[in-house]
Amino acid sequence: MNKHIKVTNKNIKEGELANPENCAIARSLKDNIRNLKTVSVLADHIKMTLKNGKSYHAEMPKEGTNFIKRFDRGQAVNKLELDLNFV
């Protein structure tokens, strides 16, 4: 499953530092995947489970890794778009 997501300024503002379930990228996924049950965003990958019980994971693109590291340190980050390939 390929997914293009946009991490908005709202996601960044409402995201929680060092919280894989509620960081800016996780909030964007929650906003864009209607049947999302759980999500965990780490610097190198993303895991998610849908309400139907199916689980998926995706490697984090380099720009996503850099974003997360800066975000978790409390450094300034800009809006971001990612193409994710969930398997």
Beta strands, then each sheet from edge to edge (+ up, - down):
strand 1: 2-7
strand 2: 36-41
strand 3: 45-50
strand 4: 55-59
strand 5: 80-85
sheet 1: 1+ 5-
sheet 2: 2+ 3- 4+
end
